[in-house]
Amino acid sequence: MLLYHKRKPRVRYSYATHLECSATGERHDIARLQGLSAAGKPLLARYDLTALRRERARADIENRPPGLWRWHELLPVPDVKHNVSLGEVETPLIELANSTRPPGFIPPTVKDEGRLPTGSFKARGLALAVSMAQSFGVRRVAIPTNGNAGAAMAAYAARAGMEAFCFCPDDTPKINLSEIALQGATVWRVNGLINDCARLVALGKERFGWFDMSTLKEPYRIEGKKTMGLELAIQTQWRLPDVVFYPTGGGTGLIGMWKGWQELAALGWIEGPMPRLVAVQSTGCAPIVRAFDAGAESATPWENAHTIAAGIRVPAAIGDFLILRALRETHGFALAVEDADIERARREVATRDGLLLSPEGAATYAAYLAAARAGKIAARDRVVLFNCASGLKYPMPPVTLRMDLHTPFA
Ligand SMILES: *Cc1c(COP(=O)(O)O)cnc(C)c1O
């Protein structure tokens, strides 16, 4: 008997259904440009995971070219035509085979996010945020930034033909200021910290109608950052590592990965338990560590924040309660490391394993060593450390050796 081929079901590019207030659960319209919820809290995108589970298999994702857009069903961008892309690669997992580790421990692995466009994982979040903003016709975007987020926003905004405005604390790495400017954004140095810069963005939003791309003040960046966790799943053949060390500033990546794993679990694509999440901060700015150790549900602002790891110099995070919840629900913990240990860790990994980490990435290796020594992780644990930016963006030691051609090796 002749069989008629079944009519293809309508293929949905995104399975996003609505946005949900992370504090009250109140629904917000996904088809409108959104910032914070009515309660002033971060909004989180929700998806029709029941339909997605029925209509897609994880093999469909595996069969696509690597990169964050292969996850489009689990992203909010409504149509492929709105994707603003600069060639987002799947970042490699690199084993630290030679760097020091406690006796008996298996080597930890670094997920090297420095390979992404603009040299940091901020590209993931800003690719999504700019794509969504463009889909809603936004023309002007603004951000308070310690450097990398501004650089990524400037790049994607340039690509999308938008105007971009960046506010940086005075001591933001010079290279970040310059790359932002060269990518066409207007950039100001501000005599304050990132939270002070955020107030200027809020003012500009009021006066000039800029779209505010501050961490978790719009619901799209976190969806891009979530792809770090999704990518880890596919790279480990859907068997996630035991522990993930994440350098935590605003916490978008940490909350995002946790959210992404919950979605994968609901789809039946991974099985529990989830990796234990570890928030790594500097002893010069450790509001999350302090709150975690105190058993608090939210953090109090850190006074006189200072650290060489600019990306995690965030004295107050709007998503603090979500970070703390993610740590506790995954049976993880929070750890602060000294700047001197960060510098030592950076040298160790560069000289022994040939991997040039950012200070924030090096902080995760320093925290790994401290956690191992303190018995907080086990020798057989499969550990992933996040290197969030290319080490080339940060100060390196000067070279002092000289050689005279006329008297070689004298
Ligand atoms: C932004 C940033 C971080 C912190 O990431 P969050 O997800 O915002 O906590 C860490 N390191 C570097 C280099 C960064 O640019």
The ligand as an SDF file (V2000), in Angstrom:
LIG
                    3D

 15 15  0  0  0  0  0  0  0  0999 V2000
   32.0180   39.3350   33.4520 C   0  0  0  0  0  0  0  0  0  0  0  0
   33.1860   38.5850   33.8380 C   0  0  0  0  0  0  0  0  0  0  0  0
   33.1500   37.6950   34.9220 C   0  0  0  0  0  0  0  0  0  0  0  0
   31.9180   37.4820   35.7630 C   0  0  0  0  0  0  0  0  0  0  0  0
   30.8880   36.8540   35.0540 O   0  0  0  0  0  0  0  0  0  0  0  0
   29.3850   36.8930   35.5860 P   0  0  0  0  0  0  0  0  0  0  0  0
   28.6850   35.8260   34.8270 O   0  0  0  0  0  0  0  0  0  0  0  0
   28.8440   38.2470   35.2910 O   0  0  0  0  0  0  0  0  0  0  0  0
   29.4210   36.6080   37.0420 O   0  0  0  0  0  0  0  0  0  0  0  0
   34.3110   37.0040   35.2070 C   0  0  0  0  0  0  0  0  0  0  0  0
   35.4240   37.1700   34.5010 N   0  0  0  0  0  0  0  0  0  0  0  0
   35.4900   38.0040   33.4470 C   0  0  0  0  0  0  0  0  0  0  0  0
   36.7780   38.1240   32.6990 C   0  0  0  0  0  0  0  0  0  0  0  0
   34.3790   38.7290   33.0670 C   0  0  0  0  0  0  0  0  0  0  0  0
   34.4620   39.5540   32.0150 O   0  0  0  0  0  0  0  0  0  0  0  0
  1  2  1  0
  2  3  1  0
  2 14  2  0
  3  4  1  0
  3 10  2  0
  4  5  1  0
  5  6  1  0
  6  7  2  0
  6  8  1  0
  6  9  1  0
 10 11  1  0
 11 12  2  0
 12 13  1  0
 12 14  1  0
 14 15  1  0
M  END
$$$$
